[in-house]
């Protein structure tokens, strides 16, 4: 039976399911993973996922759109409105004059009229590539973002109904404070790396005070990512907590994040683990479990 996932209210738009399925693949930015992503989304729908996270940079928008269109045709979901879709503005399009066209391209890829949440992927811009199909990121071409100009266009995306809510990703307290100094629409969410070795307590409190929902990615430490490490899944402390609770280390991490009040983006295309990652709502960590996690050493996150 599919698991029902509770949702959290955002400052704008519809409620966001507290667990979402991420679609970034190991072939980051490459098209060859289309079939695998599509199949994973269909399996995710069967398991109970109704929140899906993508980005222009992942090159998975089209696969997600195909899967959701197929699910509607098959009757797995009644309509696109039953799911919550997040996508992100890539750094090469984070310039005034490029935001709306970038979102329109995302919507074309997704075969949708709107996304539920549109995020600025990173608080930096990159000189637009001379031609399509170049490297995803060229470090020497990174430039400071015209944040006021870019956010004004993000706000226009929401006003036009192309995005039901807008937000940011990988924003520190300092970057978020700068944005809030001129924003007419407060970001609905800030998606950042969160796990037991990168707890983000200061940022969480900052966001909470300002009505910004924190959303966690890499809840298991992002072991196979450029910024990740193996500390989470190999942690003796987390392994012991998992054993004591009769759960997996992944479930302990996801439950811990949920207990902080964060939404979380999980990433597994394995059907058994997909279902396990949703099975975190009918049990709790103990005070002692939480104390042990809070005593773990912290690493600098991807901010």
N, C-alpha and C positions, 0 to 999 in steps of 0.2 A: 504494500500500500504506500502511496506517495505521502511524504511528510509535509505537513502544513507549516510554513515558516512565518513567524510573527513579523510585523513590520514596524518601522519607526516613522513618526511624522517628521517631515522636513519643513523648513520655513516657507517653502513654496512647492507647488506641484503635488503629486499624489504620494501616499506613504511608500517608503522604500523597504522591501523585504530585508531583514537583518543579515541574511547570508546571500551572497551572489556568487555565480559561477564565472570565474575569469576565463578569458579565451586567448590570452597571450600564449604563444607556443614556443618550443625550443628553436623553431625556424623563424624567429622573430622578424617580422617584416617581409617574409617570403611567402609566395602564393601556394607552395606545394602542399601546405597543410589543410587546404580547403575541405576535402572530404572528411578528414579526421575531426576537424572542428565541428562540422555540420552534424556528424554522427554523435559527437559528445554532447552537443546542445540538445539533440533529440533524446538522448539517454537522461540528460539532466532534467528535462521536462517531465519525463516518466518518474524520476525520483522525487520530484516535488519542487525543483528550482523554478522560481518565477522572476528572478533578478539576474540579468546577464551583463557582464562588463566587457567592453571592447574598446578599441581606439583606432584612429587612422593609422598609427604607427604599427599596430599589430598585424595589419592586413588580414583581419578576420571578420570585418564588418559584413562582407558579402556572404560568407559562410553562415554567419549568425542570421542574417536576413533570409537566406534560403531555408534554413532549418525552421525558423519561426513561421514562414509562409507555408511550408509543408505541414507543420503542426496544426495550423488553422484549417488547411484543406482536409487533414485526417481527423479533425475533431478533437485532437488532444487538448487544444485550448480553443475557446469560442471565438476569440479575436485577439488582435495585437494588444488591445487595451488590458489584457489579463497579465501581461508581463511588464517588467520594469527594465528599461534598457539604458545603460550608461555608455557614452562614448567620450572621446577626448580630442582636443585640438592639439595638433603636433606643433613642435617648435618652429618649423619652417613656415607655418601659416599663422603664427602668433604675431601678426602685424596688422595695424589698421588697414582696412580694405581687403583683407584676405580671410577674415573670420567667417563671415556669412557664406562666401563661396565654399569654404572648407566644410562647413556644416551641411550645406546643400549637397555636396559630394558624398558626405557620410550618409545622409538620408537616402540618396540614390543607391548607394551600396546596400543599405539595410532594407530597401524597398518600403520605406516608412515615411509618414508625413511629419513625424516628430520623434525626438528622443526624450526620455523622461528626465535625464540629467546629462548635461554637457559640461565637461571640465577642461580647464587649461591644464595640459599634461605636466608641464614644468614651468617654473617662473623665470624662463629665459627664452630668447628667440634665436633663430638661425637665419642667416641670409638665405632667401629662397633659392633652391637649386636652379641651375640654368636649364635643365631638362628633366623630364620625368625619369624615374628608374635609377637615379643616382644613389649614393650611400644615404642611409637613413639619417645619420648624423655626422657632421664634419666639425671637429672641435674648433678648428681655426676660424670657422664661419659663425660661431656662436656670438651673439651680441646681446646687450642689455635690452630687456623688453620695454616697450612703451606700454606700461601696464594700464595707464589711464585710458589710452586709446583702444587697447585690446579689450579691456573690461567693458567699455562703452558699447562695443560691438557685441560682446557676449550678452549684455543687457538687451540689446536690440533683438538678438535671437530669441530671448524669452518673450519679449513684447510681441513678436510676430507669431508666437506659438510653435516655433520650430524646436524649441527646447522648453519643456515644462518647468525645469529648474536649471540653474547654472551654478557652477562651483569651481574648485581648484584642486590641484594634486601636487604633492611634494612642496607645499608652502610651509615655511617656518613661521613662528610667531611674528618675527620681524617683517617678513614679506606680507603676511596676512594683515598685520596692523597697517602697513602702508596702503594696501588695497582698500581696507575699510575706511581710510581717511577720505576717500572720494567716491566710493561706490554708492550708487543710488539703490541698487538691489544687493542685499547682503548675500555672499556665497552660501548656498544651501549646504554644501559639504566640502570637506578637505580630505582627499584620499592620500594616505601616507603609509609608509612601512611601519607595521606594529607587530611585535611578537614578544615573548617573555624576555628576550635579551635586548629589546629596543622598545621600551614601554611607553614612551611619549607622554609621560604624566603632565609635564608643563604645558605641552601643546594641547593636550586634551582639555585641561582646565581652561586655557585661553579660549579654545573654540566653544566650550560649553557656556562660558560667560557671555559670548557674543552670538549665540544661536546658530553656530555652525556645527553640523553633524560630522564627527570624525568617522572615517571609513578606512579600515585596515586592509592593506595588501601584504603579500608575503608573510602570512601568519605563522608559517613553519620555518621562517628564516631565509627564504629565497635561495635555497642551496644551489640551484642550477642557474642562477642569474649572475650578471656581472658584479652585483653589489652584495650577493648573499654569502653565507657561510654555513657550515654544518653543525654549529653549536646547538641549535634547537633540537633537532631530531636525535642527536647523540648525547644529549644532556642526561647524566645520571639522575639528577633531581627530578626532571620531567618524567623520565622513565619510571621512577619510583612512584610518583604521584599517579601516573597512568595505571601502574600495577595495583596500587591501593584502591583505585576507583573502578577497576575492571574495564578500563577504556584504553584507547590508543593515545600516543603522545600528541598526534594531530588533534584528536577530540579535546584533550586537555587544553591545548593552545587556543583552539577556537572558542571553547567554553570560557576560558579566562578573558579573552577579548570581548566576548558578548557581555560578560559580567561587568566590564568597564563601561558599558553603554555604547560601544562602537559597533557599527556595521562591519562586516568582514567579507572580503572577496577570497574565496577558496579556489584552488586550481588543481583539479585532478580529472583526467579523462577516463580513469578506471572506474567502472560502474560500482563496484563494492565500496571503494573509498569515497565516491561521490555520496553514496547513501550514508556512510559512517559520518561524513563531515556535516550532515544535517542533523544527526542524532545527538544533539547537545542541549536540548531544551527541557528535558525531564529529570535532570540531576544537577547538582551543584558542587562546586569546589568547597572545601572546608576552609575555615579561617587559617589553619596551619598550612594548607596547600598554598593559599594566597601569600602568606608570609614568606614561605620558601621561594616562591616565584619573585617576589619583590626584593629578595636578598641576592638574586642572581646578578652577576656583573653585567653592565650595559655596554653595548657597542653603539657607535655613532650610526644613525640611520641614513637612509638615502635622501637627505635634505641638504 
